[in-house]
Amino acid sequence: MFRSKRADRVKLLAWDGSGMVLVTKWLHEGRFAWPPIRDGVVHLSATQLAMLLDYAC
């Protein structure tokens, strides 16, 4: 998963069994809320990922 500098866009690369899938999501207003960075990395649980992608749907 990647996010833009403005935190209003995310991109997710995933393997679906037959190839790579690129999912992109933009917010017209607001920003995605990210967990804190620890040791230069952001770790997301399955629940946090679901909440992040469900934001503003």
VENCOR-V584695 format. One line per field, one symbol per residue. ss: DSSP state (a for helix, b for strand, c for the rest). A space follows every 50 residues. Layout:
ss = ???
This chain:
ss = cbbcccccbbbbbbbccccbbbbbbbcccccccccccbccbccccaaaaa aaaaccc
